[in-house]
C-alpha cells in the first residue's frame, strides 16, 4: 500500500510538473468557425430527397404575427417549449426530390430580396453544397406565390435560376398575386415579387388542381386560407409517403397547440385555420410524415393529436448509408 501510494504521488507530481513546463501543450486547438453544409439527404422509398435551405427568416415579435392569443399565452407556450419569446425565427426548408427520372424542387425561397434581412437568399449556394446544379432541375413546384416561396425563380438580373424547369402552381394563386389590384394595396411588395418571378415564366407555368397527380407520385391537395390557392403535396415513392405542407403551419408550437390561432400573413385567417385543422388531423390519423417549410431544420417529423390541438415530433436525421 505504501509503494502504491508513493508511486501514485510521484506520477501525479510528474504530471503537474510537466503542465508547468514552458511551452507545454494544453490542447489549444484553434476554433474552426466553419458551419456545417446546409443540406440533408436521405431516402424516401425508391426516391432520394435532399433538403437545402434558403436561410433563416426572422419574423420578428410573435405578438404581432400570431393573433388570438394573449401576450401571456404566447410567452407561456414558447417558454414551455424552450423557445425564445422575443423573436420568432423561421427556417426555409427547400425540398428537392430525385425520382430517378426527374429532379423536382419545392418552393424557391426569397431570392435576391432582403425584405426580411440578410440571412435569406441562400438557396443556390446550398444547392451547390449539395452537389445539385440548378440547370438539372426539371420541375419547380410552388405551394403558393408569397415571396419566400416564389422569390427565387428569377435572379436579380432577370435570368431564370432554373432555366430548364417547368413551373407548377395553382391558378388561383397566380391570378391573385399578379393582379393589378395587389399593387395598390398594403401587399404591394408581395405582388411585385410574384410578378417579377412568375410572369417571365408564364409560358412554362402549369396550373395544378386539387387531387391531381400532376407529376408521377406527386399529388396536389388544396389547403386554402394562407393564400387563396395555397396547396400542399403528398409525395409517394414505393411504400413510403411524405407530405410537404408548405405554410399549412408556420410555427411548431404557436399554430399547433391552439390551431385556430390566426396568422398575420394569411389572406383569410379563419379559412387558413380550418385548413390547418383538417389536414393536420388527416396527417396525424394516418401517421404520415411531414416536411414543414418553416420548422426547425430540416423540418421532417410527425404530427399527433394533443388535447385541443397538435404536437410536432421531429424525426432524427438518418446519417450514413
TILUMRO-992560 format. One line per field, with one value per residue: residue number from 0; residue in one letter; x, y, z of N, C-alpha, C, O in turn. Coordinates in steps of 0.2 Angstrom, whole numbers, plus 2048, in hexadecimal, padded with zeros to 3 digits. Each point is the difference from the previous one (the first is absolute). Layout:
N
seq	[NUM:...]
type	[A:...]
n_x	[X:...]
n_y	[Y:...]
n_z	[Z:...]
ca_x	[X:...]
ca_y	[Y:...]
ca_z	[Z:...]
c_x	[X:...]
c_y	[Y:...]
c_z	[Z:...]
o_x	[X:...]
o_y	[Y:...]
o_z	[Z:...]
! end
This chain:
321
seq	[0:1:2:3:4:5:6:7:8:9:10:11:12:13:14:15:16:17:18:19:20:21:22:23:24:25:26:27:28:29:30:31:32:33:34:35:36:37:38:39:40:41:42:43:44:45:46:47:48:49:50:51:52:53:54:55:56:57:58:59:60:61:62:63:64:65:66:67:68:69:70:71:72:73:74:75:76:77:78:79:80:81:82:83:84:85:86:87:88:89:90:91:92:93:94:95:96:97:98:99:100:101:102:103:104:105:106:107:108:109:110:111:112:113:114:115:116:117:118:119:120:121:122:123:124:125:126:127:128:129:130:131:132:133:134:135:136:137:138:139:140:141:142:143:144:145:146:147:148:149:150:151:152:153:154:155:156:157:158:159:160:161:162:163:164:165:166:167:168:169:170:171:172:173:174:175:176:177:178:179:180:181:182:183:184:185:186:187:188:189:190:191:192:193:194:195:196:197:198:199:200:201:202:203:204:205:206:207:208:209:210:211:212:213:214:215:216:217:218:219:220:221:222:223:224:225:226:227:228:229:230:231:232:233:234:235:236:237:238:239:240:241:242:243:244:245:246:247:248:249:250:251:252:253:254:255:256:257:258:259:260:261:262:263:264:265:266:267:268:269:270:271:272:273:274:275:276:277:278:279:280:281:282:283:284:285:286:287:288:289:290:291:292:293:294:295:296:297:298:299:300:301:302:303:304:305:306:307:308:309:310:311:312:313:314:315:316:317:318:319:320]
type	[X:X:X:X:X:X:X:X:X:X:X:X:X:X:X:X:X:X:X:X:X:X:X:X:X:X:X:X:X:X:X:X:X:X:X:X:X:X:X:X:X:X:X:X:X:X:X:X:X:X:X:X:X:X:X:X:X:X:X:X:X:X:X:X:X:X:X:X:X:X:X:X:X:X:X:X:X:X:X:X:X:X:X:X:X:X:X:X:X:X:X:X:X:X:X:X:X:X:X:X:X:X:X:X:X:X:X:X:X:X:X:X:X:X:X:X:X:X:X:X:X:X:X:X:X:X:X:X:X:X:X:X:X:X:X:X:X:X:X:X:X:X:X:X:X:X:X:X:X:X:X:X:X:X:X:X:X:X:X:X:X:X:X:X:X:X:X:X:X:X:X:X:X:X:X:X:X:X:X:X:X:X:X:X:X:X:X:X:X:X:X:X:X:X:X:X:X:X:X:X:X:X:X:X:X:X:X:X:X:X:X:X:X:X:X:X:X:X:X:X:X:X:X:X:X:X:X:X:X:X:X:X:X:X:X:X:X:X:X:X:X:X:X:X:X:X:X:X:X:X:X:X:X:X:X:X:X:X:X:X:X:X:X:X:X:X:X:X:X:X:X:X:X:X:X:X:X:X:X:X:X:X:X:X:X:X:X:X:X:X:X:X:X:X:X:X:X:X:X:X:X:X:X:X:X:X:X:X:X:X:X:X:X:X:X:X:X:X:X:X:X]
n_x	[804:807:802:7F8:800:807:7FD:7F9:804:806:7F9:7FB:807:801:7F7:800:806:7FC:7F9:806:801:80A:7F8:7FF:802:7FB:808:80A:7F9:805:7FD:7F9:7F8:800:7FA:7F9:805:7FF:806:7F6:808:7F6:7FE:7FE:800:7F8:7F9:803:802:7FD:805:7FA:80A:7F6:801:807:7F6:806:7FD:808:7FD:804:805:80A:805:802:7FA:7FE:80A:7FD:800:7F7:7F7:7FF:7FE:7F5:7F9:800:7FB:7F5:7FF:800:7F6:807:803:80B:804:7F9:804:800:7FD:80A:7F7:80A:7F5:808:7F8:805:7FA:808:7F6:7FE:802:7FD:7FE:803:7F9:7FC:7F8:807:806:7FD:7F6:800:7F8:804:803:808:7F8:7FB:7F8:7FC:7F6:800:7FF:7F6:7FB:803:7FB:7F6:806:7FB:800:803:80B:804:801:7FC:802:7FA:803:7F7:806:809:7F7:7FF:800:7FA:7F8:7FE:802:7FD:7F6:7FD:806:809:806:7FA:808:7FF:7FA:7F5:80B:803:7FF:7FC:7F8:803:7F7:7FE:7F7:7FC:806:800:7F6:7FF:807:7FA:7F9:7FA:7F8:804:7FF:7F5:804:7F9:7F8:800:803:7F7:7F9:804:7FF:7F6:7FE:804:7F9:7F7:800:809:7FA:7FE:808:805:7FA:803:7F7:804:7FF:7F7:808:803:7FD:802:801:807:7F6:7FD:7FF:7FA:805:7F6:807:7F5:803:806:7FE:7FF:80A:7FE:80B:7F8:809:7F8:807:7FF:804:7FF:807:807:7FE:7FD:7FE:7FF:804:80A:7F7:802:80B:7FC:7F7:80A:801:807:806:807:807:804:7FD:7FA:809:7FE:7FF:808:807:7FA:800:802:801:7F7:800:805:7FB:7F9:805:802:7F8:7FC:806:7FE:7F6:7FF:804:7F9:7F7:802:800:7FA:808:804:7FB:805:7F8:7F6:7FD:7FF:809:7FD:7FE:809:7F6:7FF:7F6:800:7F9:7FC:7FB:802:809:808:803:807:7FE:807:801:801:809:7FC:805:805:808]
n_y	[7FA:7FB:7F5:7F9:7FE:7F8:7F5:7FC:7FD:7F6:7F7:7FD:7FA:7F5:7F9:7FE:7F8:7F6:7FD:7FB:7F6:804:807:800:7F6:808:7FB:805:7F8:800:80B:7F7:7FF:7F5:808:7FC:7F7:808:7F7:7FE:7F8:800:7F7:7FF:7F8:802:806:808:7FF:809:7FF:806:806:803:7F7:804:7FB:809:7F9:7FD:80B:7F9:807:801:7F7:801:7FF:808:804:7FB:80B:802:803:80A:808:801:804:80B:807:800:809:805:804:802:806:7FF:7F6:804:7F7:806:7F6:7FD:7FA:802:7FF:7F9:802:7F8:804:808:804:801:80A:7FB:809:7FE:805:80B:7FE:803:7F6:805:7FB:80B:7FB:7F7:807:802:7FF:808:7F9:7F9:804:80B:808:803:807:80B:807:804:809:809:7FA:80A:7FF:7FE:80B:7F6:7FE:808:7FA:804:801:806:808:7F9:80B:7FF:804:80B:802:7F5:804:80A:800:801:7F7:7FB:7FE:7FA:801:801:802:7F9:809:7F6:807:7FE:801:803:7FA:7F8:7F7:7F7:7FA:7F8:7F7:7FA:7FD:804:7F8:7F7:801:7FD:7F5:7FD:7FC:80B:802:800:809:808:7FE:803:80B:805:7FD:807:80B:802:7FE:80B:804:805:809:7FB:801:803:7F5:806:7FD:80B:7F7:809:7FB:7FC:7FC:805:7FF:803:807:7FF:809:800:809:7F6:7F7:808:802:805:7FE:7F8:7FD:7FB:7FF:7FD:7FB:7FC:7FC:806:803:807:803:802:802:7FF:805:7F5:7FE:80A:7FD:7FE:80B:808:7FA:7FF:807:809:7F5:801:7FB:80A:7FD:805:7F7:7FF:7F9:7F5:80A:806:807:80A:808:806:809:80A:806:807:809:809:805:807:80B:807:805:808:808:808:7FA:805:805:802:804:800:7F6:7FE:807:7FC:800:7F9:7FE:800:7FD:807:7F7:80B:7F7:80A:7FC:808:7F5:808:7F8:807:801:7F5:806:7FF:7FD:806:7F8]
n_z	[800:807:7FF:804:80B:804:7FF:807:80A:801:800:80A:807:7FF:804:80B:804:7FE:808:808:7FC:801:7FE:80C:7FB:7FB:7F9:800:801:7F6:804:801:808:801:7FB:807:7FB:7F8:803:7FB:803:7F9:807:7F5:808:7F7:807:7F9:80B:7FA:80A:7F9:7FF:804:806:807:803:7FF:807:807:802:807:807:7FB:805:80B:7F7:808:7FD:809:803:806:7FA:7FC:806:802:7F9:7FF:807:7FF:7F9:80A:801:7F8:809:801:7FF:7F8:804:7F7:802:7FB:805:7FC:7FD:803:7F8:806:7F7:7FE:803:80B:7FB:80A:7FB:80A:7F7:7FF:808:807:800:7F6:7FF:801:7F9:7FD:7F8:808:807:7FC:7FC:808:7FD:7FC:808:803:7F9:800:808:7FD:7FD:805:7F7:803:7FD:80B:803:804:80B:7FB:809:7FB:809:7FE:800:808:805:80A:7F9:800:80A:802:7FF:806:7F7:807:7FC:808:807:7F7:809:7FC:7FE:808:807:804:7FB:80B:7FA:80A:7FB:807:802:7F9:7FF:807:7FF:7F9:808:7F8:800:7FB:7F5:800:7FF:808:7F9:802:80B:806:801:807:80B:804:802:809:808:802:803:807:809:7FD:7FA:809:7FF:80A:7F9:80A:7FE:804:807:7FD:7F9:806:80A:7F8:802:7F7:80B:7F8:807:7FC:7FF:7FB:7FB:800:7FA:7F8:7FE:80A:7FD:802:805:7FA:809:7F5:809:7F6:808:7FA:80B:7F8:80B:7F5:80B:7FB:7FB:7FE:7FF:805:805:803:800:7FC:7FA:809:806:7FB:7FE:80A:805:804:7F5:805:800:809:7F7:802:806:7FD:7F7:802:805:7FA:7FA:806:802:7F8:7FC:806:7FE:7F7:800:805:7FB:7F9:809:7FD:7FC:809:7F7:809:7F9:805:7FD:80B:7FF:7F5:80B:802:7FB:80C:7FB:809:800:800:805:805:805:7FE:7FD:802:7F8:805:7F4:804:803:7F5:80A:7F8:800]
ca_x	[7FC:804:803:7FB:7FE:806:800:7FB:802:805:7FD:7FC:805:803:7FB:7FF:806:800:7FB:803:805:7FF:7FE:7FD:7F9:7FA:7FB:7FD:7FE:7FD:7F9:7FF:7FC:7FD:7FA:7FF:7FC:7F9:7FB:7FF:7FE:7FE:7FC:7F8:7FE:805:802:805:7FF:805:7FD:805:7FD:800:802:7FC:7FC:7FE:7F9:7FF:7FD:7FA:7FA:7FD:7FE:7FC:7FA:7FB:803:803:808:802:7FF:806:806:800:801:807:804:7FF:804:807:800:801:7F9:801:800:7FF:804:7FE:804:7FD:802:7FF:800:801:7FE:803:7FD:804:7FE:7FF:803:7FB:801:7FA:801:807:803:800:804:805:7FC:802:7FB:801:807:806:801:7FC:803:806:7FE:805:806:7FF:7FF:806:803:7FD:801:7FA:801:7FA:7FE:7FD:7F9:7FB:7F9:7FF:7F9:7FF:7FA:7FC:804:804:807:805:7FF:801:804:807:7FF:804:805:7FF:801:7FA:801:7FD:804:7FF:7FE:7FD:7FB:7F9:7FE:7FA:7FD:7F9:7FE:7FD:806:803:7FC:800:806:802:7FB:801:7FD:805:806:7FE:7FE:805:804:803:807:7FF:7FE:805:805:7FC:800:807:802:7FC:7FE:805:7FF:7F9:7FF:802:7FC:7FA:7FB:7FE:7F9:800:800:803:807:803:807:7FF:801:7FF:7F9:7FE:7FB:7FE:800:800:7FF:806:7FE:7FA:802:806:7FF:805:801:802:805:800:805:7FF:7FB:801:7FD:802:7FC:803:7FB:800:7FF:7FB:802:807:803:7FF:7FD:7FB:7FA:7FF:7FD:7F9:801:7FC:804:801:806:7FF:801:7FB:7FB:7F9:803:7FB:800:807:7FF:7FC:804:805:7FD:7FE:805:804:7FC:801:807:801:7FC:804:807:804:805:800:806:7FE:805:803:802:807:804:7FE:7F9:7FC:7FD:7F9:7FC:7FC:7FB:802:7FB:7FC:804:805:807:805:806:805:803:807:803:803:807:804:7FD]
ca_y	[806:806:801:803:807:804:800:804:807:802:801:807:806:800:803:807:803:801:805:807:801:805:7FD:7FA:800:800:7FF:807:800:806:7FF:800:805:7FF:7FC:7FA:801:801:7FB:7F9:7FB:7F9:7FD:800:7FB:7FF:807:804:807:804:807:806:805:807:804:802:806:803:802:805:7FF:7FB:803:804:7FC:7FA:803:7FC:7FE:806:800:7FC:7F9:800:7FF:7FA:7FB:800:7FE:7F9:7FC:802:805:807:803:807:800:7FA:7FE:7FB:7FD:7FF:7FA:7FF:7F9:7FE:7F9:7FD:7FA:7FC:802:807:804:805:805:803:807:802:805:807:803:806:805:800:803:7FD:800:7FD:7F9:7FC:800:7FC:7FA:7FD:7FF:7F9:7FB:7FE:7FB:7FA:7FD:800:805:803:7FF:7F9:800:7FF:803:804:800:806:7FF:806:805:805:801:7FB:7FA:801:806:7FE:7FD:804:804:807:803:7FE:7F9:7FB:7FC:7F9:802:7FA:7FE:802:803:7FE:804:800:806:805:804:804:805:805:804:804:805:807:803:7FF:805:806:7FF:7FF:7FA:802:7FD:7F9:800:802:7FA:7FA:802:800:7F9:7FB:802:7FE:7F9:7FF:7FB:7F9:7FF:7FB:801:7FA:7FF:7FC:7F9:7FE:7FE:804:7FD:7F9:7FF:807:802:807:800:807:802:807:805:804:803:7FE:7FA:7FD:7F9:7FB:7FB:7F9:7FD:7F9:7FC:7F9:800:805:806:807:806:806:804:807:804:7FE:803:803:800:7FA:800:806:7FE:7F9:7FE:803:801:806:806:803:802:806:800:7FC:803:7FF:7FC:7FB:7FA:7FD:7FC:7FA:7FB:7FD:7FB:7FA:7FC:7FD:7FA:7FA:7FE:7FD:7F9:7FC:7FF:802:805:807:805:806:805:805:7FD:800:7FC:800:801:7FA:7FD:7FE:803:7FC:804:801:805:804:801:7FB:801:7FF:7FC:800:7FA:801:800:7FA:802:7FA:7FC]
ca_z	[800:800:7F9:7FC:802:7FE:7F8:7FE:801:7FC:7FA:800:801:7F9:7FC:802:7FE:7F9:7FE:802:7FB:7FA:7FA:800:7FC:804:7FB:7FD:7F9:7FE:7FE:7F9:7FE:7F9:801:7FD:7FA:801:7FD:803:7FB:803:7FB:801:7FC:7FB:7FE:805:801:803:802:800:804:7FE:806:806:7FF:806:800:804:806:7FF:802:7FA:7FA:801:803:803:806:804:801:805:7FD:7FB:804:804:7FB:7FD:806:802:7FA:800:7FB:802:7FF:7FD:7F9:7FD:7FA:7FC:7FB:7F9:7FE:7F9:7FE:7F9:800:7FA:7FF:7FC:7FA:800:806:801:805:803:803:7FE:804:800:7FA:801:805:807:804:806:802:7FB:801:7FB:7F9:800:7FC:7FB:803:803:7FB:7FE:805:7FF:7FA:7FB:7FB:7FF:7F9:7FF:803:7FB:802:806:803:805:804:7FF:7FC:805:7FD:803:7FD:7F9:7FF:7FD:7F9:7FB:803:800:7F9:7FC:7FD:803:804:7FE:7F9:7FD:804:800:806:802:805:7FF:7FC:805:802:7FB:7FF:806:802:7FA:7FE:801:806:805:800:803:807:805:7FE:7FA:7FF:7FF:7FA:7FC:800:7FD:7F9:7FE:800:7FD:7FA:7FB:7FF:7FF:7FB:803:806:800:806:803:803:806:7FF:7FA:800:7FA:7FE:803:807:803:800:802:805:801:807:7FF:806:801:7FA:7FD:7FC:803:7FF:803:7FB:802:7FC:801:7FD:803:805:804:7FE:804:7FE:800:802:7FF:805:803:807:800:807:803:807:800:7FB:801:806:7FF:7F9:7FD:800:7F9:7FE:7FD:7F9:7FD:7FC:803:806:803:7FB:801:806:7FE:7FC:804:804:7FC:7FE:806:803:7FB:801:806:800:7FB:802:7FA:802:7FC:800:802:7FD:805:806:801:7FB:7F9:800:7FF:807:800:804:804:803:806:803:7FB:7FB:7FD:802:7FB:802:7FB:7FF:800:7F9:7FF:7FD:7FD:7FB]
c_x	[804:804:7FB:7FE:806:800:7FB:801:806:7FD:7FC:805:803:7FC:7FF:806:800:7FB:803:806:7FF:7FF:7FC:7F9:7FA:7FA:7FC:7FF:7FC:7F8:7FF:7FC:7FD:7FA:800:7FC:7F8:7FB:800:7FD:7FE:7FC:7F9:7FE:806:803:806:7FD:806:7FD:806:7FC:801:802:7FB:7FC:7FE:7F9:7FE:7FC:7F9:7FA:7FC:7FE:7FC:7FA:7FB:803:803:807:802:800:805:806:800:801:807:805:800:803:807:801:801:7F9:801:7FF:7FF:804:7FE:805:7FD:803:7FE:801:802:7FF:803:7FD:804:7FF:800:802:7FB:801:7FA:801:807:803:7FF:803:804:7FD:803:7FB:800:807:805:801:7FD:804:806:7FF:805:807:7FF:7FF:807:804:7FD:802:7FB:801:7F9:7FD:7FD:7F9:7FB:7F9:801:7F9:7FF:7FA:7FC:805:803:807:805:7FF:801:806:807:7FF:805:806:7FF:801:7FB:801:7FD:805:800:7FE:7FD:7FA:7F9:7FE:7F9:7FD:7F8:7FE:7FE:806:803:7FC:800:806:803:7FB:802:7FE:805:805:7FE:7FE:806:805:803:806:7FF:7FE:805:805:7FC:801:807:803:7FC:7FE:805:7FF:7F9:7FF:802:7FC:7FB:7FC:7FE:7F9:800:7FF:804:807:804:807:800:802:7FF:7F8:7FE:7FA:7FE:7FF:7FF:7FF:806:801:7FA:801:805:7FE:806:801:802:804:801:806:800:7FB:800:7FC:803:7FC:804:7FA:800:7FF:7F9:800:807:804:7FF:7FC:7FA:7FA:7FE:7FC:7F9:7FF:7FB:803:801:807:800:801:7FB:7FB:7F9:802:7FB:800:807:800:7FC:804:805:7FD:7FE:806:805:7FD:801:807:801:7FD:804:807:804:805:7FF:807:7FD:805:803:802:808:803:800:7F9:7FC:7FE:7F9:7FC:7FB:7FB:802:7FA:7FB:804:805:807:804:806:805:803:808:803:803:807:803:7FC:7F9]
c_y	[806:801:803:807:805:801:805:808:802:801:806:806:801:804:808:804:801:805:807:802:806:7FD:7FA:801:7FF:7FE:806:800:806:7FE:800:805:7FF:7FC:7F9:801:800:7FB:7FA:7FC:7FA:7FD:800:7FA:7FF:806:802:807:803:806:805:805:807:805:801:806:802:803:806:7FE:7FC:803:804:7FB:7FA:803:7FC:7FD:806:7FF:7FB:7F8:7FF:7FE:7F9:7FA:800:7FE:7F9:7FB:802:804:807:804:807:800:7F9:7FF:7FA:7FD:800:7FA:7FE:7F9:7FF:7F8:7FD:7F9:7FB:802:808:803:805:804:803:806:802:806:807:803:806:805:7FF:803:7FE:800:7FC:7F9:7FC:801:7FB:7F9:7FD:7FE:7F9:7FA:7FE:7FC:7F9:7FC:800:807:803:7FE:7F9:7FF:7FF:803:804:800:805:7FF:806:806:805:800:7FB:7F9:800:805:7FD:7FD:804:803:807:803:7FE:7FA:7FB:7FC:7F9:800:7FA:7FD:802:802:7FE:804:800:807:806:804:804:807:805:804:804:805:807:802:7FF:806:807:7FF:7FF:7FB:801:7FC:7F9:7FF:801:7F9:7FB:802:7FF:7F9:7FB:803:7FE:7F8:7FE:7FA:7F9:7FE:7FB:801:7F9:800:7FC:7F8:7FD:7FD:803:7FE:7F9:800:807:802:807:7FF:808:801:807:804:804:805:7FD:7F9:7FC:7F8:7FD:7FA:7F9:7FD:7F8:7FD:7F9:800:806:807:806:805:806:805:808:804:7FE:802:802:7FE:7F9:800:805:7FE:7F9:7FF:803:802:805:807:803:803:807:800:7FB:805:800:7FC:7FB:7FA:7FD:7FC:7FA:7FB:7FD:7FA:7FA:7FC:7FD:7FA:7FA:7FD:7FC:7F9:7FB:7FF:801:805:806:803:807:806:804:7FE:800:7FB:7F9:800:7F9:7FD:7FE:805:7FB:804:801:805:803:801:7FA:801:7FD:7FC:7FF:7F9:801:7FF:7F9:801:7F9:7FC:7FD]
c_z	[800:7F9:7FB:801:7FD:7F8:7FD:801:7FC:7F9:7FF:801:7F9:7FB:801:7FE:7F8:7FE:802:7FC:7FB:7FA:800:7FD:805:7FB:7FD:7F9:7FE:7FF:7F9:7FD:7F9:802:7FC:7F9:801:7FC:803:7FB:803:7FA:802:7FB:7FB:7FE:805:801:803:802:801:803:7FC:805:805:7FE:807:800:805:806:7FF:802:7FB:7FA:801:804:803:807:804:800:805:7FE:7FB:804:804:7FB:7FE:806:801:7FB:7FF:7F9:802:7FF:7FC:7F9:7FD:7FA:7FC:7FB:7F9:7FE:7F9:7FE:7F9:800:7F9:7FF:7FC:7F9:7FF:807:801:806:802:803:7FF:805:7FE:7F9:802:805:807:804:807:803:7FC:801:7FB:7F9:7FF:7FC:7FB:803:804:7FC:7FD:805:7FF:7F9:7FB:7FC:7FE:7F8:7FF:803:7FA:801:806:802:805:804:800:7FE:805:7FE:803:7FD:7F8:7FE:7FD:7F9:7FB:804:800:7F9:7FB:7FC:804:804:7FE:7F9:7FC:803:7FD:806:802:806:7FF:7FC:805:803:7FB:7FE:805:801:7FA:7FE:802:806:806:801:803:808:805:7FE:7F9:7FF:7FE:7F9:7FB:7FF:7FC:7F8:7FD:7FF:7FC:7F9:7FA:7FE:7FE:7FB:802:806:7FF:806:803:804:806:7FE:7FA:801:7FA:7FE:804:807:804:7FF:803:805:802:808:800:807:801:7FA:7FC:7FD:804:800:803:7FB:804:7FB:801:7FC:803:805:805:7FE:804:7FD:801:802:7FF:806:803:808:800:806:803:806:7FF:7FC:801:806:800:7F8:7FD:801:7F9:7FF:7FC:7F9:7FC:7FC:803:806:803:7FB:801:806:7FF:7FC:804:804:7FC:7FE:805:803:7FC:801:806:800:7FB:802:7FA:802:7FC:7FF:800:7FD:805:807:801:7FC:803:7FF:7FE:807:7FF:804:803:804:808:803:7FA:7F9:7FE:803:7FA:803:7FB:800:801:7F9:7FF:7FC:7FE:7FB:802]
o_x	[7FF:800:802:800:7FF:802:801:7FF:7FF:803:801:7FE:801:802:800:800:802:802:7FE:802:7FA:803:7FF:7FC:800:7FA:7FA:803:7FC:7FF:803:802:7FF:800:803:7FC:7FE:7FC:804:7FB:804:7FF:7FE:7FF:806:805:800:7FE:803:7FC:805:7FA:805:801:7FA:803:7FC:7FF:7FC:800:7FC:7FB:7FA:7FD:7FD:800:7FF:7FC:802:803:805:804:803:804:805:804:803:804:805:802:803:806:7FC:7FC:7FB:7FE:803:800:7FE:804:7FA:805:7FA:806:7FD:804:7FF:801:7FD:804:801:800:7FF:802:7FC:804:805:805:7FC:7FF:803:804:801:801:7FE:801:7FE:804:801:805:804:804:802:803:805:802:802:804:804:7FE:800:800:7FB:7FA:7FD:7FD:800:7FD:803:7FC:804:7FA:7FA:806:801:803:805:803:801:801:804:805:803:800:7FC:7FD:801:7FD:7FF:805:805:7FA:7FD:7FE:7FF:803:7FB:803:7FE:804:800:7FF:801:803:800:7FF:804:801:804:803:800:802:804:7FE:806:806:802:801:804:802:801:802:804:801:801:804:802:800:7FE:803:7FE:7FC:7FF:801:7FC:803:7FD:7FE:804:7FB:800:804:800:802:7FC:806:801:7FE:803:7FB:805:7FD:805:7FF:800:801:7FE:7FC:803:7FB:806:7FC:804:7FF:800:800:801:7FA:7FD:800:803:7FF:802:7FC:7FC:804:7FC:7FB:804:806:7FA:7FE:7FA:7FB:7FC:7FB:7FB:801:801:7FD:801:803:7FC:7FD:801:7FE:7FD:800:803:800:800:802:802:7FF:801:803:801:7FF:803:803:801:801:804:803:800:803:805:7FE:7FE:805:7FC:806:806:802:803:7FD:802:7FE:7FA:804:7FE:803:7FE:801:803:801:7FE:7FD:7FE:801:7FE:803:7FF:801:802:7FD:803:800:7FF:7FA:7FD]
o_y	[805:805:804:804:805:805:804:804:806:805:804:805:806:804:804:805:805:804:805:805:800:7FB:7FD:805:7FC:802:800:803:803:7FA:804:803:805:7FB:800:805:7FD:803:7FE:802:7FD:803:801:802:7FE:800:7FD:803:7FE:803:7FF:800:801:806:7FF:805:7FD:805:804:7FA:801:7FE:801:803:7FD:802:7FA:7FD:805:7FB:7FD:7FC:7FA:7FC:7FD:7FC:7FA:7FC:7FD:7FA:7FF:800:802:7FF:803:805:7FB:804:7FB:804:802:800:7FE:7FD:803:7FC:803:7FB:7FA:7FF:802:7FC:805:7FD:802:801:7FC:803:801:806:800:804:7FB:804:803:7FD:7FE:7FD:7FA:803:802:7FC:7FA:7FB:7FC:7FB:7FA:7FB:7FB:7FB:7FB:805:7FC:800:7FE:7FB:805:803:7FE:803:800:7FF:800:7FE:806:7FB:7FE:7FB:7FB:801:805:7FD:7FD:801:803:806:801:7FE:800:7FE:7FC:7FF:801:7FB:805:7FE:800:801:7FF:805:806:806:806:805:806:806:804:804:801:805:804:801:804:805:801:7FF:7FC:7FD:7FD:7FB:7FD:7FF:7FC:7FB:7FD:7FE:7FB:7FB:7FF:7FE:7FA:7FC:7FB:7FB:800:800:7FC:806:7FB:7FF:7FA:803:7FD:801:7FF:802:800:801:801:7FC:803:7FD:803:7FD:806:806:7FB:7FC:7FC:7FE:802:7FF:800:7FF:7FF:801:7FF:801:7FF:801:7FE:801:802:801:803:800:805:802:7FD:801:7FE:7FB:7FE:803:7FD:7FC:7FC:806:801:805:7FC:803:800:805:7FF:805:805:7F9:7FB:7FA:7F9:7FA:7FA:7FA:7FA:7FB:7FA:7FA:7FB:7FC:7FA:7FA:7FB:7FB:7FA:7FC:7FD:805:800:7FF:802:800:802:803:800:7FA:7FF:800:801:800:7FF:803:7FB:806:7FB:806:7FC:803:7FA:806:7FB:802:7FD:7FD:805:7FD:7FE:802:7FB:802:7FC]
o_z	[7FD:7FE:7FC:7FB:7FE:7FE:7FC:7FC:7FD:7FD:7FB:7FC:7FE:7FC:7FB:7FD:7FE:7FB:7FC:800:7FE:7FE:7FA:801:804:801:800:7FC:804:7FD:7FC:7FB:7FD:802:7FB:800:805:7FD:804:7FC:804:7FB:806:7FA:802:7FC:805:7FB:804:7FD:803:802:7FD:800:7FE:7FE:803:7FC:7FE:802:7FC:7FD:800:7FC:7FC:806:7FE:804:7FD:7FF:7FF:802:800:7FF:800:801:800:7FF:801:801:7FB:7FD:805:7FC:7FE:7FD:803:7FC:803:7FD:800:7FC:7FF:801:7FC:803:7FB:804:7FF:7FB:7FB:805:7FC:805:7FD:806:800:7FE:7FC:7FE:806:803:802:805:805:805:7FB:7FD:800:7FF:7FC:800:800:7FD:800:801:7FF:7FF:802:7FF:7FB:803:7FE:7FF:7FB:800:7FC:7FC:805:7FD:805:7FD:801:7FF:7FE:7FD:7FC:802:7FD:7FB:7FE:7FE:7FC:806:7FD:800:7FA:7FB:806:7FE:801:7FE:7FA:7FE:7FD:806:7FB:805:7FB:801:7FE:800:801:800:7FF:801:801:7FB:804:803:805:805:801:803:7FE:803:7FC:7FA:7FD:7FC:7FA:7FB:7FC:7FC:7FB:7FC:7FD:7FB:7FB:7FB:801:801:7FD:802:7FA:806:7FC:802:801:7FC:7FF:804:7FB:7FA:805:802:806:7FB:805:7FF:802:803:803:805:800:800:803:800:7FC:801:801:7FC:804:7FA:806:7FA:806:7FE:805:7FA:805:7FA:806:7FB:801:805:803:803:7FD:800:800:803:802:801:7FC:800:802:7FE:7FA:7FE:7FB:805:7FC:7FD:7FA:803:801:800:802:803:7FF:800:803:801:7FF:801:802:801:7FF:802:802:800:801:803:802:7FC:7FF:802:7FA:804:7FC:803:800:804:7FB:7FE:806:7FA:7FF:805:7FA:804:7FD:801:803:7FF:7FC:7FB:800:803:7FD:805:7FB:805:7FE:7FC:805:7FA:803:7FE:7FC]
! end
